[in-house]
Amino acid sequence: MSKEMTFEQAMLELEQITRQLESGEIPLDDSLQLFEKGVELTRFCSNALEEAEQKIAILTQDNQGNMKAKLFSAEEGDEDESV
């Protein structure tokens, strides 16, 4: 899987593979290859979504009830920003 592929490109290719497999017009060997490619694309998309979730600000309340944005960064640790 290319690191240059975007989430959107992977989803588009996955949709195309799904349509081809659902058509039932592809020989078994080709269907298996497409299925394997679909599994790879699914994993790629899942990983991309997990990375995006980690970058999203997590809102938390402090002791005074004030909302704070807690940013998750795997490289630098947690950062807090008042909201």
A tleap script that builds the chain and sets N, CA, C and O, in Angstrom:
source leaprc.protein.ff14SB
mol = sequence {
  NMET SER LYS GLU MET THR PHE GLU GLN ALA
  MET LEU GLU LEU GLU GLN ILE THR ARG GLN
  LEU GLU SER GLY GLU ILE PRO LEU ASP ASP
  SER LEU GLN LEU PHE GLU LYS GLY VAL GLU
  LEU THR ARG PHE CYS SER ASN ALA LEU GLU
  GLU ALA GLU GLN LYS ILE ALA ILE LEU THR
  GLN ASP ASN GLN GLY ASN MET LYS ALA LYS
  LEU PHE SER ALA GLU GLU GLY ASP GLU ASP
  GLU SER CVAL
}
set mol.1.N position { 0.849 -1.180 0.000 }
set mol.1.CA position { 0.000 0.000 0.000 }
set mol.1.C position { 0.891 1.239 0.000 }
set mol.1.O position { 1.801 1.355 0.821 }
set mol.2.N position { 0.636 2.127 -0.887 }
set mol.2.CA position { 1.435 3.331 -1.036 }
set mol.2.C position { 1.156 4.318 0.083 }
set mol.2.O position { 0.000 4.569 0.422 }
set mol.3.N position { 2.215 4.880 0.660 }
set mol.3.CA position { 2.067 5.918 1.689 }
set mol.3.C position { 1.463 7.180 1.086 }
set mol.3.O position { 0.924 8.016 1.811 }
set mol.4.N position { 1.549 7.326 -0.232 }
set mol.4.CA position { 1.040 8.510 -0.902 }
set mol.4.C position { -0.468 8.446 -1.127 }
set mol.4.O position { -1.081 9.456 -1.472 }
set mol.5.N position { -1.073 7.276 -0.938 }
set mol.5.CA position { -2.512 7.127 -1.134 }
set mol.5.C position { -3.259 7.862 -0.014 }
set mol.5.O position { -2.893 7.774 1.158 }
set mol.6.N position { -4.293 8.573 -0.396 }
set mol.6.CA position { -5.106 9.253 0.601 }
set mol.6.C position { -6.248 8.339 1.055 }
set mol.6.O position { -6.558 7.335 0.413 }
set mol.7.N position { -6.852 8.710 2.158 }
set mol.7.CA position { -8.007 7.979 2.668 }
set mol.7.C position { -9.112 7.944 1.614 }
set mol.7.O position { -9.729 6.904 1.380 }
set mol.8.N position { -9.351 9.088 0.985 }
set mol.8.CA position { -10.411 9.195 -0.012 }
set mol.8.C position { -10.134 8.303 -1.227 }
set mol.8.O position { -11.047 7.672 -1.758 }
set mol.9.N position { -8.887 8.255 -1.657 }
set mol.9.CA position { -8.530 7.396 -2.785 }
set mol.9.C position { -8.730 5.924 -2.423 }
set mol.9.O position { -9.228 5.140 -3.230 }
set mol.10.N position { -8.338 5.563 -1.211 }
set mol.10.CA position { -8.496 4.178 -0.758 }
set mol.10.C position { -9.971 3.804 -0.685 }
set mol.10.O position { -10.350 2.702 -1.082 }
set mol.11.N position { -10.803 4.707 -0.186 }
set mol.11.CA position { -12.242 4.434 -0.101 }
set mol.11.C position { -12.848 4.275 -1.488 }
set mol.11.O position { -13.679 3.393 -1.705 }
set mol.12.N position { -12.441 5.117 -2.422 }
set mol.12.CA position { -12.943 5.035 -3.786 }
set mol.12.C position { -12.570 3.690 -4.413 }
set mol.12.O position { -13.405 3.039 -5.041 }
set mol.13.N position { -11.324 3.283 -4.242 }
set mol.13.CA position { -10.883 2.006 -4.790 }
set mol.13.C position { -11.624 0.838 -4.116 }
set mol.13.O position { -11.980 -0.140 -4.773 }
set mol.14.N position { -11.847 0.953 -2.825 }
set mol.14.CA position { -12.579 -0.081 -2.100 }
set mol.14.C position { -14.017 -0.194 -2.604 }
set mol.14.O position { -14.548 -1.298 -2.724 }
set mol.15.N position { -14.644 0.938 -2.896 }
set mol.15.CA position { -15.999 0.924 -3.458 }
set mol.15.C position { -16.021 0.253 -4.829 }
set mol.15.O position { -16.940 -0.505 -5.140 }
set mol.16.N position { -15.006 0.534 -5.647 }
set mol.16.CA position { -14.923 -0.084 -6.975 }
set mol.16.C position { -14.748 -1.593 -6.866 }
set mol.16.O position { -15.366 -2.353 -7.612 }
set mol.17.N position { -13.908 -2.019 -5.940 }
set mol.17.CA position { -13.689 -3.453 -5.730 }
set mol.17.C position { -14.984 -4.113 -5.267 }
set mol.17.O position { -15.328 -5.205 -5.719 }
set mol.18.N position { -15.689 -3.454 -4.376 }
set mol.18.CA position { -16.950 -3.998 -3.869 }
set mol.18.C position { -17.947 -4.188 -5.002 }
set mol.18.O position { -18.607 -5.224 -5.086 }
set mol.19.N position { -18.060 -3.188 -5.876 }
set mol.19.CA position { -18.976 -3.302 -7.016 }
set mol.19.C position { -18.584 -4.464 -7.923 }
set mol.19.O position { -19.445 -5.210 -8.389 }
set mol.20.N position { -17.284 -4.615 -8.173 }
set mol.20.CA position { -16.820 -5.707 -9.035 }
set mol.20.C position { -17.142 -7.066 -8.407 }
set mol.20.O position { -17.615 -7.973 -9.091 }
set mol.21.N position { -16.886 -7.200 -7.115 }
set mol.21.CA position { -17.145 -8.473 -6.450 }
set mol.21.C position { -18.637 -8.780 -6.403 }
set mol.21.O position { -19.045 -9.929 -6.577 }
set mol.22.N position { -19.456 -7.745 -6.168 }
set mol.22.CA position { -20.901 -7.951 -6.110 }
set mol.22.C position { -21.501 -8.299 -7.464 }
set mol.22.O position { -22.579 -8.889 -7.529 }
set mol.23.N position { -20.820 -7.942 -8.541 }
set mol.23.CA position { -21.354 -8.219 -9.875 }
set mol.23.C position { -21.404 -9.724 -10.157 }
set mol.23.O position { -22.243 -10.191 -10.927 }
set mol.24.N position { -20.507 -10.467 -9.532 }
set mol.24.CA position { -20.476 -11.905 -9.742 }
set mol.24.C position { -19.954 -12.321 -11.100 }
set mol.24.O position { -20.063 -13.491 -11.464 }
set mol.25.N position { -19.395 -11.407 -11.852 }
set mol.25.CA position { -18.930 -11.692 -13.203 }
set mol.25.C position { -17.422 -11.911 -13.287 }
set mol.25.O position { -16.872 -12.018 -14.383 }
set mol.26.N position { -16.757 -11.977 -12.153 }
set mol.26.CA position { -15.300 -12.102 -12.130 }
set mol.26.C position { -14.931 -13.538 -11.776 }
set mol.26.O position { -15.534 -14.128 -10.879 }
set mol.27.N position { -13.947 -14.108 -12.471 }
set mol.27.CA position { -13.503 -15.465 -12.142 }
set mol.27.C position { -13.022 -15.553 -10.682 }
set mol.27.O position { -12.621 -14.552 -10.088 }
set mol.28.N position { -13.069 -16.738 -10.135 }
set mol.28.CA position { -12.746 -16.959 -8.727 }
set mol.28.C position { -11.361 -16.442 -8.355 }
set mol.28.O position { -11.212 -15.745 -7.351 }
set mol.29.N position { -10.350 -16.774 -9.148 }
set mol.29.CA position { -8.991 -16.320 -8.832 }
set mol.29.C position { -8.895 -14.798 -8.789 }
set mol.29.O position { -8.255 -14.239 -7.899 }
set mol.30.N position { -9.521 -14.137 -9.738 }
set mol.30.CA position { -9.523 -12.674 -9.754 }
set mol.30.C position { -10.295 -12.123 -8.566 }
set mol.30.O position { -9.907 -11.112 -7.982 }
set mol.31.N position { -11.388 -12.789 -8.210 }
set mol.31.CA position { -12.175 -12.361 -7.054 }
set mol.31.C position { -11.356 -12.443 -5.774 }
set mol.31.O position { -11.433 -11.557 -4.922 }
set mol.32.N position { -10.575 -13.503 -5.642 }
set mol.32.CA position { -9.735 -13.651 -4.459 }
set mol.32.C position { -8.681 -12.552 -4.385 }
set mol.32.O position { -8.407 -12.021 -3.308 }
set mol.33.N position { -8.093 -12.213 -5.525 }
set mol.33.CA position { -7.103 -11.133 -5.555 }
set mol.33.C position { -7.746 -9.798 -5.185 }
set mol.33.O position { -7.177 -9.013 -4.427 }
set mol.34.N position { -8.934 -9.553 -5.729 }
set mol.34.CA position { -9.645 -8.318 -5.398 }
set mol.34.C position { -10.013 -8.279 -3.917 }
set mol.34.O position { -9.920 -7.235 -3.272 }
set mol.35.N position { -10.431 -9.422 -3.388 }
set mol.35.CA position { -10.785 -9.497 -1.978 }
set mol.35.C position { -9.566 -9.173 -1.110 }
set mol.35.O position { -9.679 -8.418 -0.144 }
set mol.36.N position { -8.407 -9.738 -1.446 }
set mol.36.CA position { -7.181 -9.454 -0.702 }
set mol.36.C position { -6.838 -7.965 -0.761 }
set mol.36.O position { -6.460 -7.374 0.250 }
set mol.37.N position { -6.970 -7.368 -1.927 }
set mol.37.CA position { -6.720 -5.932 -2.077 }
set mol.37.C position { -7.709 -5.137 -1.228 }
set mol.37.O position { -7.344 -4.135 -0.613 }
set mol.38.N position { -8.956 -5.588 -1.200 }
set mol.38.CA position { -9.973 -4.928 -0.381 }
set mol.38.C position { -9.640 -4.985 1.103 }
set mol.38.O position { -9.864 -4.018 1.830 }
set mol.39.N position { -9.112 -6.106 1.548 }
set mol.39.CA position { -8.708 -6.238 2.951 }
set mol.39.C position { -7.580 -5.256 3.260 }
set mol.39.O position { -7.597 -4.599 4.301 }
set mol.40.N position { -6.600 -5.154 2.359 }
set mol.40.CA position { -5.502 -4.200 2.537 }
set mol.40.C position { -6.030 -2.763 2.618 }
set mol.40.O position { -5.609 -1.985 3.474 }
set mol.41.N position { -6.949 -2.426 1.721 }
set mol.41.CA position { -7.514 -1.077 1.713 }
set mol.41.C position { -8.308 -0.805 2.981 }
set mol.41.O position { -8.266 0.300 3.523 }
set mol.42.N position { -9.033 -1.814 3.453 }
set mol.42.CA position { -9.799 -1.663 4.686 }
set mol.42.C position { -8.866 -1.390 5.857 }
set mol.42.O position { -9.146 -0.525 6.687 }
set mol.43.N position { -7.770 -2.115 5.927 }
set mol.43.CA position { -6.790 -1.890 6.999 }
set mol.43.C position { -6.184 -0.498 6.897 }
set mol.43.O position { -6.010 0.187 7.905 }
set mol.44.N position { -5.864 -0.084 5.677 }
set mol.44.CA position { -5.310 1.253 5.463 }
set mol.44.C position { -6.285 2.324 5.960 }
set mol.44.O position { -5.895 3.254 6.667 }
set mol.45.N position { -7.552 2.179 5.583 }
set mol.45.CA position { -8.567 3.157 5.990 }
set mol.45.C position { -8.762 3.148 7.507 }
set mol.45.O position { -8.896 4.201 8.131 }
set mol.46.N position { -8.776 1.971 8.080 }
set mol.46.CA position { -8.929 1.848 9.529 }
set mol.46.C position { -7.780 2.538 10.258 }
set mol.46.O position { -7.999 3.258 11.233 }
set mol.47.N position { -6.565 2.318 9.787 }
set mol.47.CA position { -5.396 2.976 10.391 }
set mol.47.C position { -5.460 4.489 10.230 }
set mol.47.O position { -5.122 5.232 11.151 }
set mol.48.N position { -5.894 4.943 9.059 }
set mol.48.CA position { -6.008 6.381 8.820 }
set mol.48.C position { -7.030 6.998 9.765 }
set mol.48.O position { -6.812 8.090 10.289 }
set mol.49.N position { -8.140 6.308 9.986 }
set mol.49.CA position { -9.163 6.812 10.906 }
set mol.49.C position { -8.649 6.835 12.345 }
set mol.49.O position { -8.917 7.783 13.084 }
set mol.50.N position { -7.919 5.808 12.740 }
set mol.50.CA position { -7.354 5.781 14.086 }
set mol.50.C position { -6.381 6.939 14.293 }
set mol.50.O position { -6.386 7.574 15.347 }
set mol.51.N position { -5.548 7.214 13.291 }
set mol.51.CA position { -4.614 8.335 13.379 }
set mol.51.C position { -5.369 9.659 13.490 }
set mol.51.O position { -4.982 10.536 14.262 }
set mol.52.N position { -6.442 9.799 12.720 }
set mol.52.CA position { -7.232 11.029 12.772 }
set mol.52.C position { -7.877 11.197 14.139 }
set mol.52.O position { -7.916 12.303 14.677 }
set mol.53.N position { -8.382 10.110 14.701 }
set mol.53.CA position { -9.005 10.174 16.024 }
set mol.53.C position { -8.006 10.623 17.077 }
set mol.53.O position { -8.361 11.364 17.993 }
set mol.54.N position { -6.763 10.184 16.955 }
set mol.54.CA position { -5.744 10.563 17.920 }
set mol.54.C position { -5.397 12.038 17.831 }
set mol.54.O position { -4.917 12.620 18.803 }
set mol.55.N position { -5.630 12.645 16.689 }
set mol.55.CA position { -5.304 14.054 16.494 }
set mol.55.C position { -6.445 14.986 16.910 }
set mol.55.O position { -6.254 16.197 17.016 }
set mol.56.N position { -7.612 14.425 17.141 }
set mol.56.CA position { -8.768 15.243 17.491 }
set mol.56.C position { -8.661 15.685 18.942 }
set mol.56.O position { -8.228 14.919 19.803 }
set mol.57.N position { -9.055 16.911 19.204 }
set mol.57.CA position { -9.039 17.419 20.579 }
set mol.57.C position { -10.093 16.691 21.398 }
set mol.57.O position { -11.232 16.517 20.966 }
set mol.58.N position { -9.684 16.268 22.598 }
set mol.58.CA position { -10.587 15.599 23.517 }
set mol.58.C position { -11.000 16.634 24.559 }
set mol.58.O position { -10.156 17.174 25.274 }
set mol.59.N position { -12.288 16.906 24.641 }
set mol.59.CA position { -12.758 17.914 25.586 }
set mol.59.C position { -12.905 17.307 26.976 }
set mol.59.O position { -13.493 16.239 27.146 }
set mol.60.N position { -12.366 18.001 27.952 }
set mol.60.CA position { -12.480 17.567 29.340 }
set mol.60.C position { -12.862 18.751 30.214 }
set mol.60.O position { -12.666 19.901 29.821 }
set mol.61.N position { -13.399 18.483 31.383 }
set mol.61.CA position { -13.733 19.536 32.342 }
set mol.61.C position { -12.718 19.535 33.470 }
set mol.61.O position { -12.324 18.479 33.964 }
set mol.62.N position { -12.293 20.739 33.880 }
set mol.62.CA position { -11.425 20.825 35.033 }
set mol.62.C position { -12.277 20.887 36.299 }
set mol.62.O position { -13.500 20.781 36.217 }
set mol.63.N position { -11.664 21.054 37.456 }
set mol.63.CA position { -12.382 21.056 38.738 }
set mol.63.C position { -13.402 22.178 38.847 }
set mol.63.O position { -14.382 22.038 39.580 }
set mol.64.N position { -13.205 23.282 38.145 }
set mol.64.CA position { -14.145 24.411 38.179 }
set mol.64.C position { -15.253 24.279 37.139 }
set mol.64.O position { -16.090 25.175 37.032 }
set mol.65.N position { -15.284 23.213 36.386 }
set mol.65.CA position { -16.301 23.003 35.376 }
set mol.65.C position { -15.985 23.659 34.041 }
set mol.65.O position { -16.815 23.646 33.132 }
set mol.66.N position { -14.794 24.231 33.914 }
set mol.66.CA position { -14.391 24.861 32.661 }
set mol.66.C position { -13.997 23.790 31.662 }
set mol.66.O position { -13.375 22.787 32.012 }
set mol.67.N position { -14.371 24.023 30.410 }
set mol.67.CA position { -14.005 23.081 29.351 }
set mol.67.C position { -12.576 23.355 28.908 }
set mol.67.O position { -12.167 24.507 28.765 }
set mol.68.N position { -11.835 22.300 28.697 }
set mol.68.CA position { -10.470 22.408 28.188 }
set mol.68.C position { -10.328 21.447 27.022 }
set mol.68.O position { -10.891 20.352 27.033 }
set mol.69.N position { -9.579 21.858 26.029 }
set mol.69.CA position { -9.277 20.966 24.908 }
set mol.69.C position { -7.968 20.270 25.233 }
set mol.69.O position { -6.945 20.917 25.457 }
set mol.70.N position { -8.010 18.967 25.257 }
set mol.70.CA position { -6.809 18.186 25.540 }
set mol.70.C position { -6.390 17.529 24.234 }
set mol.70.O position { -7.048 16.607 23.751 }
set mol.71.N position { -5.295 18.007 23.670 }
set mol.71.CA position { -4.822 17.499 22.385 }
set mol.71.C position { -3.928 16.298 22.608 }
set mol.71.O position { -3.050 16.318 23.469 }
set mol.72.N position { -4.153 15.251 21.831 }
set mol.72.CA position { -3.335 14.058 21.915 }
set mol.72.C position { -2.279 14.102 20.834 }
set mol.72.O position { -2.583 14.319 19.661 }
set mol.73.N position { -1.033 13.894 21.237 }
set mol.73.CA position { 0.060 13.804 20.286 }
set mol.73.C position { 0.930 12.637 20.700 }
set mol.73.O position { 1.522 12.668 21.779 }
set mol.74.N position { 1.024 11.616 19.877 }
set mol.74.CA position { 1.807 10.433 20.209 }
set mol.74.C position { 3.280 10.762 20.346 }
set mol.74.O position { 3.982 10.113 21.122 }
set mol.75.N position { 3.770 11.760 19.610 }
set mol.75.CA position { 5.187 12.092 19.649 }
set mol.75.C position { 5.536 12.967 20.837 }
set mol.75.O position { 6.584 12.782 21.457 }
set mol.76.N position { 4.671 13.919 21.163 }
set mol.76.CA position { 5.029 14.929 22.159 }
set mol.76.C position { 4.298 14.770 23.471 }
set mol.76.O position { 4.579 15.528 24.399 }
set mol.77.N position { 3.371 13.826 23.608 }
set mol.77.CA position { 2.584 13.718 24.822 }
set mol.77.C position { 1.371 14.599 24.731 }
set mol.77.O position { 1.088 15.170 23.678 }
set mol.78.N position { 0.646 14.717 25.835 }
set mol.78.CA position { -0.597 15.500 25.851 }
set mol.78.C position { -0.300 16.979 26.015 }
set mol.78.O position { 0.649 17.370 26.696 }
set mol.79.N position { -1.128 17.791 25.380 }
set mol.79.CA position { -1.067 19.232 25.506 }
set mol.79.C position { -2.457 19.721 25.880 }
set mol.79.O position { -3.450 19.192 25.380 }
set mol.80.N position { -2.544 20.724 26.753 }
set mol.80.CA position { -3.834 21.278 27.147 }
set mol.80.C position { -3.966 22.692 26.623 }
set mol.80.O position { -3.006 23.463 26.630 }
set mol.81.N position { -5.163 23.026 26.167 }
set mol.81.CA position { -5.477 24.379 25.723 }
set mol.81.C position { -6.842 24.728 26.278 }
set mol.81.O position { -7.787 23.955 26.121 }
set mol.82.N position { -6.966 25.883 26.929 }
set mol.82.CA position { -8.252 26.297 27.451 }
set mol.82.C position { -9.181 26.649 26.305 }
set mol.82.O position { -8.768 27.203 25.287 }
set mol.83.N position { -10.458 26.309 26.501 }
set mol.83.CA position { -11.469 26.602 25.475 }
set mol.83.C position { -12.398 27.654 26.001 }
set mol.83.O position { -13.330 28.057 25.305 }
savepdb mol mol.pdb
quit
